[in-house]
Amino acid sequence: MRPFRRLAPVLAAITVLLAPPCEAASRTVAENTAERTAQEDTEPYGASCRIKTDGSETVAHCHNPYVPVDHVRLHVECDRWWDIDTDSAPVEVGPAMTVRLEGRCWKEIRSVWVSHER
């Protein structure tokens, strides 16, 4: 029993010295995430979209001039409370491709936008 009592503080000190601090481990993960995000941000990405609304119908033409594939979705918000808002399924826009997205409401359209996903 006596030798363990003498060795316990020494073992605790060695464990504290050899264990990496929590900040160092989380900082490494954050640095890796930031580096990965910086690489994605430097590469040009995203289709440019033109939206035209005429009464209760809307059309969006999206063209992707870049190499990475973009997935676009058309979102239509209707003005009347009883009219159903719509979101289209994701459409793949490859390099140098143009796609057409259509949407409509029964009555007036309040807002239209296009979302992008890698």
C-alpha positions as CSV (number, residue, x, y, z in Angstrom):
1,M,0.0,0.0,0.0
2,R,2.8,2.4,0.9
3,P,4.5,2.3,-2.5
4,F,1.3,3.1,-4.4
5,R,0.8,6.2,-2.2
6,R,4.2,7.4,-3.1
7,L,3.8,6.7,-6.8
8,A,0.3,8.1,-7.2
9,P,1.4,11.8,-7.3
10,V,4.2,11.0,-9.7
11,L,1.8,9.1,-12.0
12,A,-0.7,11.9,-11.9
13,A,2.0,14.5,-12.8
14,I,3.1,12.3,-15.8
15,T,-0.4,11.9,-17.0
16,V,-1.1,15.7,-16.9
17,L,2.2,16.4,-18.7
18,L,1.6,13.8,-21.5
19,A,-2.1,14.5,-22.1
20,P,-2.8,17.2,-24.7
21,P,-4.9,20.1,-23.5
22,C,-8.5,20.3,-24.7
23,E,-7.9,23.6,-26.4
24,A,-5.1,22.1,-28.6
25,A,-7.3,19.3,-29.8
26,S,-10.3,21.6,-30.6
27,R,-8.0,24.1,-32.2
28,T,-6.7,21.5,-34.6
29,V,-10.2,20.5,-35.6
30,A,-11.1,24.2,-36.1
31,E,-8.0,24.8,-38.1
32,N,-8.7,21.8,-40.4
33,T,-12.3,23.0,-40.9
34,A,-11.2,26.5,-41.6
35,E,-8.6,25.3,-44.1
36,R,-11.1,23.1,-45.9
37,T,-13.6,26.0,-46.0
38,A,-10.9,28.3,-47.4
39,Q,-10.1,25.8,-50.2
40,E,-13.8,25.6,-51.1
41,D,-14.2,29.4,-51.1
42,T,-11.2,29.9,-53.4
43,E,-12.7,27.7,-56.1
44,P,-15.3,29.5,-58.3
45,Y,-18.7,28.0,-57.8
46,G,-22.3,28.6,-58.4
47,A,-24.7,29.0,-61.3
48,S,-26.0,32.5,-62.1
49,C,-29.8,32.7,-62.4
50,R,-32.2,35.1,-64.1
51,I,-35.7,35.0,-62.7
52,K,-38.7,36.4,-64.6
53,T,-42.2,36.6,-63.0
54,D,-45.3,37.3,-65.0
55,G,-48.5,37.3,-63.0
56,S,-48.9,34.0,-61.3
57,E,-46.1,32.2,-63.3
58,T,-42.3,32.4,-62.9
59,V,-39.4,31.1,-64.8
60,A,-35.7,30.9,-63.8
61,H,-32.8,30.2,-66.2
62,C,-29.6,29.1,-64.4
63,H,-26.3,28.9,-66.2
64,N,-23.2,27.3,-64.5
65,P,-19.9,28.7,-66.0
66,Y,-17.7,26.8,-63.5
67,V,-16.4,23.2,-63.3
68,P,-18.1,22.2,-60.0
69,V,-21.6,20.9,-60.3
70,D,-24.3,23.0,-58.8
71,H,-27.7,21.8,-57.6
72,V,-30.3,24.6,-57.9
73,R,-33.9,24.7,-56.5
74,L,-36.7,27.2,-57.3
75,H,-38.7,28.5,-54.3
76,V,-42.0,30.2,-54.9
77,E,-43.9,32.0,-52.1
78,C,-47.5,32.8,-53.0
79,D,-49.2,36.0,-51.8
80,R,-52.5,34.5,-50.7
81,W,-52.5,32.6,-47.4
82,W,-54.5,29.7,-48.8
83,D,-52.2,29.3,-51.9
84,I,-49.6,26.6,-51.5
85,D,-45.9,27.7,-51.6
86,T,-43.7,25.4,-53.7
87,D,-40.1,24.3,-53.7
88,S,-38.8,22.4,-56.7
89,A,-36.7,19.3,-56.6
90,P,-32.9,19.9,-56.9
91,V,-31.8,20.1,-60.5
92,E,-28.2,19.4,-61.4
93,V,-26.4,22.1,-63.4
94,G,-23.1,20.8,-64.8
95,P,-20.3,22.8,-66.2
96,A,-21.4,25.1,-69.1
97,M,-25.0,23.9,-68.8
98,T,-28.2,26.0,-68.6
99,V,-31.4,24.7,-67.0
100,R,-34.9,26.1,-66.9
101,L,-37.0,26.0,-63.7
102,E,-40.7,26.9,-63.6
103,G,-43.1,27.6,-60.8
104,R,-46.6,29.1,-60.3
105,C,-49.3,30.1,-57.8
106,W,-53.0,30.2,-58.3
107,K,-53.0,33.9,-57.8
108,E,-50.2,36.4,-57.2
109,I,-46.6,35.6,-56.4
110,R,-45.1,37.3,-53.3
111,S,-41.4,36.2,-53.8
112,V,-39.2,33.9,-55.8
113,W,-35.6,32.8,-55.2
114,V,-33.2,30.1,-56.2
115,S,-31.0,28.2,-53.7
116,H,-27.7,26.5,-54.5
117,E,-26.0,23.3,-53.1
118,R,-22.7,21.7,-54.0
